[in-house]
């Protein structure tokens, strides 16, 4: 048979080589080459995967992943793992690590009464670890710690520290963890990478000596993001901030969106639920809910304390209900910037938030040389027990405070001034623009002309010049004397630079959910020339409607625009009313 030599036949008689050869022998060089190629493909993919179902397997996979030079995924079976030793990953490589359980409540790490940190992850590369991203998802961390008092150890449940890598903690639970250091539930820190916590539940976590009862999130230059998390019953002690979340960045942005803080989150100092800090960047809070958060002795921000040196603080569509309490300033919110912009839009301070010994029962906000803009907010039922500003205390030195289309009702001070709002301008170059606001049925208890609804201290430096104050098209108390600006309901301390016009003194006729009712004198009574008129009202409906049907569309007074999606009187349901 005249056959050509074919290496893919097992045996053949080859005329060319005139020999009968075993194909397996002739295939050896081909197999070797193919094997080398396959090995190259696996290696170049740079990934490895582990499946674990015991603590020993879990630790072995972590140790292997730390040294194999691969991107690694560790799949943790849906079991309860009672640990006798902490799980530890320490790597000097720039590879990604993903640890994923079967889901919160399914895969559980428990310290079994051994006072352990449950899981510690660190990338210690002296070079660039920007690709060494860390992701932990679908695991419940239970009863980690308490770590020894005085140890300054961080993260009773989960500890993650990187240089330039991104950190993601997703769909996890943190229950009953504690640490002496930062982050009772989770400590997540990156020098230049981003830190993100998403869809986690934190309950009953604490720190004994440092910040972040539930979570400590830090990035020196990257962003910090918390979204769709729930926090309840978390706390700090021993002069520590942030009962639930301490979020810090240098030049990045801190963002909290769609989180829930409820059930007695407590800080021994500032930020009963949240302490957000930024040097030159931004703090953004959007669509969060806060209820029943507290600070203790000599402290600020019963729910939120936000501070920026220069940049922007923005609070949008957050709800502060129940009783948020600060021992001093800002029953719900205390926010301060040195320079930049501080903006509150569409927030609801609606449930007996209290400043016990300071100012701002609902909120205390300050911008030394920046811009303060408050639009479409509702302040109702808040109290400054002995201080000023039952609903709001706002202050600036050389900046401008603009209040447009807000509603203040049923706020009070027991001993101070400005039951609805107290505005403090420290220097003559500061300005206040107050237009289209409902400021009604608030009370102040200082005695005399204490400004039940509004008190503006426009001459804080004590000279006779005063700052510029404009009060236009507001609906304010029965006894407000706009001509003299000096009455029980309205006080402006220096009228030399005070201007006013078209204010009214009539019952605004608000429904239980702060909408204007038919026949309200506030309908089409606002000032179209006011600065910062919003495009929408407090629940996201269009502004500037022809509510009185006279053929001319004019902005209304207050946070609601009549005729723009009015739903009738109903219990307050902010998450349903506020659009995304």
Secondary structure as UniProt FT lines:
FT   TURN            7..8
FT   STRAND          11..14
FT   TURN            15..18
FT   STRAND          19..22
FT   HELIX           23..45
FT   STRAND          47..52
FT   HELIX           55..67
FT   STRAND          71..76
FT   STRAND          80..82
FT   STRAND          87..91
FT   STRAND          97..100
FT   TURN            104..106
FT   STRAND          108..110
FT   TURN            112..113
FT   STRAND          119..123
FT   TURN            130..131
FT   STRAND          134..137
FT   STRAND          140..142
FT   TURN            149..150
FT   STRAND          158..162
FT   STRAND          167..170
FT   STRAND          173..175
FT   STRAND          178..179
FT   STRAND          186..190
FT   STRAND          195..198
FT   STRAND          201..203
FT   STRAND          206..207
FT   STRAND          215..219
FT   STRAND          224..227
FT   STRAND          230..232
FT   STRAND          235..236
FT   STRAND          245..249
FT   STRAND          253..257
FT   STRAND          260..262
FT   STRAND          266..267
FT   STRAND          274..286
FT   STRAND          289..291
FT   STRAND          294..295
FT   TURN            297..298
FT   STRAND          304..316
FT   STRAND          319..321
FT   STRAND          325..326
FT   STRAND          333..345
FT   STRAND          348..349
FT   STRAND          354..355
FT   STRAND          363..367
FT   STRAND          371..375
FT   STRAND          378..380
FT   STRAND          383..384
FT   STRAND          392..396
FT   STRAND          400..404
FT   STRAND          407..409
FT   STRAND          412..413
FT   STRAND          421..425
FT   TURN            428..429
FT   STRAND          431..435
FT   STRAND          438..440
FT   STRAND          454..457
FT   TURN            460..461
FT   STRAND          468..472
FT   STRAND          475..476
FT   TURN            478..479
FT   TURN            482..485
FT   STRAND          490..492
FT   HELIX           495..497
FT   STRAND          498..501
FT   TURN            512..513
FT   TURN            518..519
FT   TURN            521..524
FT   TURN            528..529
FT   TURN            531..532
FT   TURN            538..539
FT   TURN            547..548
FT   TURN            562..563
FT   HELIX           574..577
//
